[in-house]
Amino acid sequence: MIREPARTALAVVTLAVALVATGCSAGPAQDPDPPELAGPAGVAPASQAGHPNVLFVLTDDLDTSLLRYMPHVQQLAARGASFAADDDADTLCCPSRSSIFTGAFPHDTGVFTNSAPDGGYDVFHSRGDEADTDAVALQKAGYTTAMMGKYLNGYQPTDGPAPGWNEWDVAGNGYPEFDYDLNVNGTIAHHGHADSDYMPDVLGQRGSDFITAQSAAHRPFFLEVATFAPHAPYTPAPRHSQDFPGLQAPRDPSFNQPDAPTAPAWLRDRTPLRPKQVTRLDNGYRKRAQASASVDDMLAGLEAALDRTGQTANTQIVFSSDNGYHMGQHELSAGKQTTFATDLVVPLIVAGPGVVHRTIPERVQNIDVAPTVTDLAHAPPLPIADGRSLVPLLAGADPPDWRNAALVEHHGPNLAPDDPDRTPGKSAANPPSYGAVATGSVTYTEYATGEKEYHDTATDPYQRDNTVATVPPERLAALHATLTALENCHGTAACWAAGHVR
C-alpha cells in the first residue's frame, strides 16, 4: 500500500534497549495475552523454534556522547554490532518514531512534526498508519507483542491501545518520570511521586514480567520499551541524582562558537551564550547523564530477566534513540531539529544470535529498523516500508552497493505551544523546513527559503563552514538530484535506488 506523498520531513530510526533496576514493584503482572487484545482470529501462536525474540527499546533524545555513562549498553556493544552511521530521517521525536514503527519516511507516514495538522499521534492514527507497523506484522506471524512507555507525541492514555499489541502499558505525558498515568491494556493506572513510581523502573519491572510470562508459555515475543528519558526535564532516578558531580556539557570545537558568515539565515548572527546559559547547559547535561544511567539500570534488569528465563541465547537486543541532541554547539541552547551530527547521528547497537561483533560502516537509517525486525521474525514485508533489512549486515556481510546517501526531512519552524520539543528564544535551534542528504563525507541541505548549505564533514567535522558557494555545479546538481529522488520515493526498491549519489 502506497500513501500519497506528503511534504518533506525527517524520520529517525532508533532502537534502544533499556533495563530497569530490580526490586521496584509495578504491581502484579498483567495477563500476557488478554482476550480483548489477542491477535487476529485464526492466527496461531508461533513456537520459539526458529523465531528469535526481539527486545527493542527506544530512548528519547539520547545522543552518542551519553553512552560513556551507560556501562551495560557498552557491554552490549562489546558483544554485538554497532553502526557507525545511523542517521535520523527527521531529528524530531514523533516523525522518527513513526518511521521506526513503519519503516517509512515522513513523506509516506505523513508525520512531519509532533502535533496536528502536520504530525503527532492524531495524524498517524487518522491516516491508518497503525495498521502498517512491525507490531501488526509480528502479531500476525504468531508473536506475542508488548509496547511499554512512550508511544507518539499527542497520545493520551484515554485513547486506548493501538492495533498489533497484545500488551499495552503506555503513558501520555511521562516526561517528568513521576505523577503520570499508564494505559494498562485499556485500564488507567496512576503512578505518583514515590521512588518506586519512577517510570523507567516501572517499565523495566513490567518488561521483566512480560518476558517471564512469555518464556513460561514457550512463545516468541516482541517487546518494545520506549523511555521518555533522558528527554527534558532530564529527571534521573533518585538513586542517581548525585552522580557525576561537576560534569559539564562536552566542549567540542563548535561549543559556544560562531559559524562562518556563510551560515544560513536561521543560524547566522548569533551571540555567544551567556555564562548563566552555559551553567544551565552544564547542569542539564549532568542530569541527562544521570537519567541515562537510570535507563542503563533498566537494560541490566531486562537482561537479567532474559538470563533467568533462559531466553538470552534466543533474543535479539537492539538499542538506539529517536534522535540526538545538541547542548551549546554553534552557540545554540539545548535542542535538536538540525542536520548537525549531534542531532542526526544516533547510537544503534544490536546483539543476539548470529550477530557478528564489529562496527558496521554502511550508512543506515531509522527506516531500516522495522524491516529488520520483520525479517528477523520471518514476517512478510511491511506495506509502506521505504527501508531495508539490516540482517545481512548483522550477519557479517559487506554488500558492495549499499546506499551512500541518507535522507533528512524537516518541517519548521516549530512554533506549536503544546510541543515538548518547542525551543523558543533567540539562542534556540528552530530552522525552517528543509530537505537534506547526508553521505559519508558531505551534508547537503536545501531550505524552503531557497538557501543551501554544504558541509564537507571530512575537513569540517563540526560543520561550522558552509562552503556551498565553492562547490562545483556538477556536484551540487548530483546532490540535488539525489535529494529530489529520495524526497519522492515510495517503497523499498525505489528508495533504495534513490539513496545513491552518483
Residue pairs with C-beta under 8 A, 6 or more apart in sequence:
1 132
1 383
1 384
2 108
2 384
2 490
2 491
3 104
3 108
3 109
3 110
3 127
3 384
3 490
5 107
5 108
5 488
5 490
6 106
6 107
6 108
6 110
6 112
7 107
7 112
7 118
7 409
7 411
7 433
8 106
8 107
8 112
8 409
8 410
8 411
8 433
8 434
8 435
8 487
9 89
9 90
9 95
9 105
9 106
9 107
9 111
9 112
9 113
9 119
9 409
9 410
9 411
10 88
10 89
10 90
10 91
10 92
10 95
10 96
10 106
10 407
10 408
10 409
10 410
11 88
11 89
11 90
11 95
11 96
11 98
11 99
11 100
11 104
11 105
11 106
11 109
11 111
11 365
11 366
11 367
11 409
12 87
12 88
12 89
12 90
12 91
12 92
12 95
12 96
12 99
12 100
12 321
12 322
12 323
12 344
12 346
12 365
12 366
13 86
13 88
13 89
13 96
13 99
13 100
13 320
13 348
13 364
13 365
13 366
13 367
13 368
13 369
13 387
14 58
14 59
14 86
14 88
14 96
14 100
14 320
14 321
14 322
14 323
14 346
14 347
14 348
14 366
14 369
15 56
15 57
15 58
15 100
15 318
15 319
15 320
15 348
15 350
15 369
16 57
16 58
16 59
16 62
16 226
16 227
16 295
16 318
16 319
16 320
16 321
16 347
17 55
17 56
17 57
17 73
17 76
17 225
17 299
17 302
17 317
17 318
17 319
17 349
18 57
18 59
18 200
18 203
18 204
18 225
18 227
18 295
18 296
18 298
18 299
18 302
18 319
19 72
19 204
19 207
19 295
19 296
19 297
19 298
19 299
19 300
19 301
19 302
19 303
19 304
20 200
20 201
20 202
20 203
20 204
20 205
20 207
20 208
20 297
20 298
20 301
20 302
21 201
21 204
21 237
21 239
21 294
21 297
21 298
21 300
21 301
22 208
22 301
22 304
24 195
24 196
24 198
24 201
24 202
24 204
24 205
25 196
25 205
26 196
26 201
26 202
26 203
26 205
26 206
26 209
27 189
29 206
29 209
29 210
29 212
29 213
30 167
30 169
30 184
30 185
30 206
30 209
31 185
32 144
32 166
32 167
32 210
32 213
32 214
32 217
33 144
33 166
33 217
34 166
34 185
36 185
36 186
37 161
37 165
37 166
37 167
37 168
37 185
37 186
38 166
39 139
39 140
39 142
39 166
40 139
40 140
43 139
43 140
43 142
44 142
45 142
45 144
45 217
45 219
46 141
46 142
46 143
46 219
46 220
47 218
47 219
47 220
48 218
48 219
48 220
48 314
50 378
51 141
51 142
51 143
51 220
51 377
51 378
52 220
52 314
52 315
52 316
52 352
52 353
52 376
52 377
53 214
53 220
53 221
53 222
53 223
53 311
53 314
53 315
53 316
54 138
54 221
54 222
54 223
54 315
54 316
54 318
54 373
54 376
54 377
55 211
55 223
55 225
55 302
55 306
55 315
55 316
55 317
55 318
56 222
56 223
56 224
56 225
56 318
56 369
56 373
57 224
57 225
57 226
57 227
57 298
57 299
57 302
57 318
57 319
58 97
58 100
58 150
58 224
58 225
58 226
58 227
58 320
58 321
58 322
59 226
59 227
59 229
59 230
59 292
59 295
59 319
59 320
59 321
59 322
60 93
60 150
60 226
60 227
60 228
60 229
60 230
60 231
60 321
60 322
61 93
61 230
61 231
61 232
61 288
61 321
61 322
61 323
61 324
61 325
61 336
62 230
62 292
62 295
62 321
62 324
62 325
62 346
62 347
63 321
63 324
63 325
63 326
63 342
63 343
63 346
64 324
64 345
64 346
64 347
65 250
66 230
66 288
66 289
66 292
67 73
67 74
67 77
67 347
68 74
69 244
69 289
69 292
69 293
69 296
70 292
70 293
70 295
70 296
70 299
71 296
72 296
72 297
72 299
72 300
72 303
73 296
73 299
73 319
73 347
73 349
76 299
76 317
76 319
76 349
76 351
77 349
77 351
78 357
79 351
79 357
80 317
80 349
80 350
80 351
80 352
80 355
80 357
81 349
81 350
81 351
81 355
81 356
81 357
81 358
81 359
81 360
81 393
81 394
82 347
82 348
82 349
82 358
82 359
82 360
83 348
83 349
83 359
83 360
83 362
83 364
83 390
84 359
84 360
84 361
85 345
85 361
85 362
85 363
85 364
85 406
85 440
86 320
86 345
86 346
86 347
86 348
86 364
86 365
86 366
87 344
87 345
87 346
87 363
87 364
87 365
87 366
87 406
87 408
87 438
88 96
88 322
88 323
88 324
88 343
88 344
88 345
88 346
88 365
88 366
88 408
89 95
89 96
89 99
89 105
89 106
89 365
89 366
89 367
89 406
89 407
89 408
89 409
90 96
90 99
90 106
90 112
90 323
90 408
90 409
90 410
91 323
91 324
91 336
91 337
91 338
91 339
91 343
91 344
91 408
91 410
92 113
92 114
92 323
92 336
92 337
92 410
92 414
92 421
93 114
93 153
93 231
93 322
93 323
93 420
93 421
94 111
94 113
94 114
94 115
94 119
94 120
94 121
94 124
94 152
94 153
94 154
95 106
95 109
95 111
95 112
95 113
95 114
95 119
95 409
96 322
96 323
96 366
97 150
97 151
97 152
97 226
97 322
98 104
98 106
98 109
98 111
98 119
98 124
98 129
98 152
99 105
99 106
99 109
99 366
99 367
99 387
100 322
100 366
100 369
100 370
101 129
101 133
101 134
101 135
101 370
102 108
102 109
102 129
102 132
102 133
102 134
102 370
102 382
102 384
102 385
103 134
103 367
103 368
103 369
103 370
103 371
103 382
103 384
103 385
103 386
103 387
104 129
104 132
104 367
104 382
104 384
104 385
104 386
104 387
105 367
105 386
105 407
105 409
105 486
105 489
105 495
106 112
106 119
106 409
107 409
107 487
107 488
108 384
108 386
108 490
109 124
109 127
109 129
109 384
110 119
110 123
110 124
110 127
110 129
111 119
111 120
111 123
111 124
111 129
111 152
112 118
112 119
112 409
112 410
112 411
113 119
113 120
113 411
113 414
113 416
113 419
114 120
114 153
114 154
114 414
114 416
114 419
114 420
114 421
115 122
115 153
115 154
115 416
115 418
115 419
116 122
116 123
116 154
117 123
118 411
119 153
119 411
120 152
120 153
120 154
121 151
121 152
121 153
121 154
121 155
121 159
122 154
124 130
124 152
125 159
125 162
129 384
130 136
130 162
130 163
130 164
131 163
132 382
132 383
132 384
133 162
133 163
133 164
133 370
133 382
134 222
134 369
134 370
134 373
134 374
134 379
134 382
135 145
135 147
135 162
135 163
135 164
135 165
135 222
135 224
136 163
136 164
137 164
137 374
137 377
137 379
137 380
137 382
138 145
138 164
138 222
138 373
138 374
138 377
138 379
139 145
139 164
139 165
139 166
140 379
140 380
141 377
141 378
141 379
141 380
142 219
142 220
143 219
143 220
143 221
143 222
143 377
143 379
144 166
144 167
144 214
144 217
144 219
144 220
144 221
144 222
145 164
145 165
145 166
145 167
145 221
145 222
145 223
146 165
146 166
146 167
146 168
146 169
146 207
146 210
146 221
146 222
146 223
146 224
147 162
147 165
147 167
147 168
147 169
147 170
147 224
147 226
148 167
148 169
148 170
148 203
148 206
148 207
148 210
148 223
148 224
148 225
148 226
149 169
149 170
149 171
149 174
149 199
149 203
149 224
149 225
149 226
149 227
149 228
150 170
150 171
150 174
150 226
150 227
150 228
151 162
151 170
151 226
153 419
153 420
153 421
155 170
155 172
156 172
157 170
157 171
157 172
157 181
157 182
157 183
157 188
158 183
158 188
159 183
160 183
160 186
161 168
161 170
161 183
161 185
161 186
162 168
167 185
167 210
168 183
168 184
168 185
168 186
169 182
169 183
169 184
169 185
169 203
169 206
170 182
170 183
171 180
171 181
171 182
171 183
171 199
171 228
172 180
172 181
173 180
173 420
174 180
174 199
174 228
175 228
175 231
175 232
175 233
175 235
175 420
176 233
176 235
177 198
177 199
177 200
177 228
177 229
177 235
177 291
178 191
178 192
178 193
178 197
178 198
178 199
178 235
179 191
179 192
179 193
179 197
180 190
180 191
180 199
181 188
181 189
181 190
181 191
182 188
182 189
182 190
182 191
182 202
183 189
191 197
191 199
191 202
195 237
195 238
195 239
196 202
198 237
198 238
198 294
199 227
199 228
199 229
200 227
200 229
200 237
200 294
200 295
200 297
200 298
201 237
201 294
201 297
201 298
203 225
203 227
203 298
204 225
204 297
204 298
204 301
204 302
205 301
207 223
207 225
207 298
207 301
207 302
207 305
208 301
208 302
208 304
208 305
210 221
210 223
211 221
211 223
211 302
211 305
211 306
211 309
211 311
212 305
212 308
212 309
214 220
214 221
215 309
215 310
215 311
216 309
220 377
222 373
222 377
225 298
225 302
227 295
227 298
229 235
229 236
229 291
229 292
229 294
229 295
230 287
230 288
230 289
230 291
230 292
230 295
231 420
232 284
232 334
232 420
233 287
234 284
234 287
234 288
234 290
234 291
235 287
235 291
236 243
236 287
236 290
236 291
236 293
236 294
237 290
237 291
237 293
237 294
237 297
240 290
240 291
240 293
240 294
241 290
243 289
243 290
243 293
244 286
244 289
244 290
245 286
246 286
247 282
247 285
247 286
247 289
248 282
248 285
248 286
249 255
249 278
249 281
249 282
249 284
249 285
249 327
249 328
250 285
250 327
252 329
252 462
253 462
253 464
254 329
254 330
254 340
254 462
254 463
254 464
255 328
255 329
256 272
256 273
256 278
256 328
256 331
257 330
257 331
257 464
258 270
258 272
258 330
258 331
258 464
259 267
259 268
259 270
259 330
259 464
259 465
259 466
260 464
260 465
260 466
261 268
262 465
262 466
262 467
262 468
262 469
263 453
263 466
264 431
264 445
264 447
264 449
264 451
264 453
264 466
265 449
265 451
266 413
266 430
266 431
266 432
266 447
267 330
267 429
267 431
270 330
270 331
270 332
270 426
270 427
271 331
271 426
271 427
272 331
273 281
273 328
273 331
273 333
273 427
277 333
277 427
278 328
281 327
281 328
281 333
281 334
284 327
284 334
285 327
288 325
299 319
303 312
303 317
305 311
306 312
306 315
313 353
314 353
315 352
315 353
316 350
316 351
316 352
316 353
316 355
316 376
317 350
317 351
317 352
318 348
318 349
318 350
318 369
319 347
319 348
319 349
319 350
320 346
320 347
320 348
320 349
320 366
320 369
321 346
321 347
322 346
322 366
323 336
323 343
323 344
323 346
324 336
324 341
324 342
324 343
324 344
324 345
324 346
325 334
325 335
325 336
325 342
325 343
326 332
326 334
326 335
326 336
326 338
326 340
326 342
326 343
326 429
327 333
327 334
328 334
329 340
329 342
329 462
330 340
330 429
330 463
330 464
331 427
332 338
332 427
332 428
332 429
333 423
333 425
333 427
333 428
333 429
334 423
335 421
335 423
335 428
335 429
335 430
336 343
336 421
336 429
337 343
337 410
337 412
337 414
337 421
337 423
337 429
337 430
337 431
338 344
338 429
338 431
339 408
339 434
339 436
339 438
339 443
339 445
339 453
339 463
340 463
341 457
341 461
341 463
344 408
344 438
344 443
346 366
348 364
350 390
350 394
354 394
354 395
355 394
355 395
356 394
356 395
356 396
358 396
360 393
360 394
362 393
362 398
362 399
362 402
362 403
363 402
363 403
363 404
363 405
363 406
363 438
363 439
363 440
364 390
364 393
365 387
365 406
365 407
366 387
367 385
367 386
367 387
367 495
368 387
368 388
368 389
368 390
369 387
370 382
370 385
370 387
371 381
371 382
371 385
371 387
371 388
371 389
371 390
371 492
372 389
372 390
372 391
372 394
374 380
374 381
374 382
374 389
375 389
375 391
376 391
381 492
384 490
384 491
385 491
385 492
386 489
386 490
386 491
386 492
386 494
386 495
387 492
387 495
388 403
388 492
388 496
392 399
393 399
393 402
401 500
403 496
403 499
403 500
404 439
404 440
404 499
404 500
404 501
405 437
405 438
405 439
405 482
405 486
405 498
405 499
405 500
405 501
406 437
406 438
406 439
406 499
407 435
407 436
407 437
407 483
407 486
407 487
407 499
408 434
408 435
408 436
408 437
408 438
408 445
409 434
409 435
409 436
409 487
410 431
410 433
410 434
410 435
410 436
411 433
412 430
412 431
412 432
412 433
412 434
413 430
413 431
413 432
414 421
414 422
414 423
414 430
415 422
415 430
416 422
423 429
423 430
424 430
431 447
432 447
432 448
432 449
433 447
433 448
434 445
434 446
434 447
434 448
435 445
435 446
435 483
435 486
435 487
436 443
436 444
436 445
436 446
436 483
437 443
437 444
437 479
437 482
437 483
437 486
437 501
438 444
439 501
440 457
441 456
441 457
441 458
442 454
442 455
442 456
442 457
442 479
443 453
443 454
443 455
443 457
443 463
444 452
444 453
444 454
444 455
444 468
444 476
444 479
444 483
445 452
445 453
445 454
446 452
446 480
446 483
447 453
452 468
452 476
453 466
453 468
454 466
454 467
454 468
454 471
454 476
454 479
455 463
455 465
455 466
455 467
456 467
457 463
460 467
468 476
478 501
478 502
479 501
482 498
482 499
482 500
482 501
482 502
485 497
485 498
486 495
486 498
486 499
488 498
489 495
489 497
489 498
